Amino acid sequence: MEDFNLYAPVGAFVNAGAPVWGTCAGMIVLARHVSDLDFPTLEALDIEVLRNAYGRQVDSFESDVDVPALGIEPFHAVFIRAPVVASVGPGVEVMATVRSELAGREEPVAVRQGAVMATSFHPELTNDLRFHSYFVSLVRSSTTSAGSK
């Protein structure tokens, strides 16, 4: 973003309250704090993220995760060198978790704070459009709210 002078306009877009969804590396860019990162983030989500915390490319995995906001049926998530959400602030909604065998606990893998959403996995690599539909509903809601002001 810095190389192409996009940090300021994208940051202004996010700070203006526009709906934004970051997947995998996008989660890192949106996080307030990221370990071992040499460039600034947009600090749009009150989360701390650990980069590549599940391991290298060969450690990528798939898992069915429960996402109550999307309905009863689990969502099949594809994790590729995925970041781990180490902590969430008080205004962050955890939408889904996955059990980490390394940590021995459930870790957030989908979060939302207002109009900003992030997933540590890649919904675009599945045929399940529920996350995309959910994000479109955020956009529509935001557009409706902005039009009524």
N, C-alpha and C positions, 0 to 999 in steps of 0.2 A: 504494500500500500504506500509505503514511503517512496519507493523507487518511481512510482507513477503519480506522485502527489495526490493520492486518494485518501490519505488519513484524515485530513480536515473535512472534505465534503462528506465522506461516509460517516465520520463522527458527528457532524452537524445533522445529518439525516437521522441517525439513531437518537441523538439528544433531543431532536424535535418530536420524538414520540412515535416515529414510524415503526410499524411492525417489522421485525427482523427475525430471521431464523438462521442460526449457524449450525452446521453439521460438522462433526469431528474437528478439523482445524478451525472451522468457524466458531466452535465453542471456545477454543483457545483465544481467538481474536476478540470475542465478546466478554471474556472473563475479567474480573477486577484484578485478580492476581494469578500469575502463572509462574511455576517454578522453572528455573533454567531457561529464561527467554531473554533474548538480546534486543528486543524491540518493544515499543509500547503497545498496549492493547486499547480497545475502545472503552473498557471498564463499564460496559452496559449491563452486566449481570453481576450481582453480588455473590460471586462464587470464587473459590480457589481451585485451580486445575493443575494436575500433574500431567505433563506431556508424555505420550507413549508409555503410560504406566502399566498397560497390560502386556507390554513386551514389543518385540520386533515384528516385522511383517509376517514371519512364519508363525507367530503367536496369535494371529488374527483368528477370530472365532465367530460363531453365530449362536444366538440364544433367543428363546421365546420369552418376552417380557410382558408383564401385566401393565397396561396403561389405562386406568379407569376412565380417563377423559375420552378415550377412543372406543369404549364399550367393553363387553365381557371377554371377547376373543383376544388371546394374547397376540402381540405384535412380534413378528419374526425379525430380529435385529441383527444386522451385519456389522461387526466391529473390526476395523482395520487400523492397527496401530493406534487404537483409540485412547483419548485422554480420560483420566479419572477425575471426577469431582471430589476433591478432598474435603471441602466444607461449603456450606451454603449459608447465606445471610438470612436474616429474619423475614425479608420480603420475597424470598424465592420459594416458589412452589416446586416440589419434587414430583414430577409426573410419572417417573418410572425408575426402578432400581434393578440391578442385577447382582447376583451373589458372586462375590469375589472369593475364590478359593485361597488366593494369596493373602488377602486381608482377613478372611474368615468372617466377613460381614456383607450386608447389602450396601451397595454403593449407587448413588444417583447416576443415571445415564441419560435422563431427559429432564430438563428444568424449564421453568418459565417465570419471568418477572415482568408483570404488565404485558406490554406488547412484544417483549423480547423472549424468544424461545431458543433453546439449544439442545442438540442431541449429540452424544458422543459416538453414536453409530450412524449408519448410512441408510435412511429410509428409501432413498432414491434407487437403491440396488435391489429393491423388492417390487413385486407387483401390487403390494398393499398400499393403497392411496389414502389411508385414514389420516396419517400425519399431515400429508399435503392438504387434505380437506380441512383439517383442524386449523392449519395455518391460514388457509384462505378465509376461514370464518373469522380469524383474528383481524385480517386485513379488512374484510367487509365491516366488521364491528368498528374498527378504527376509522374507516371512511365515513360511516354513518355518524359516529360521534363528532368527527371533525366538521361534517356538513351541518350539524345542528348547533354549532357554536357561533 
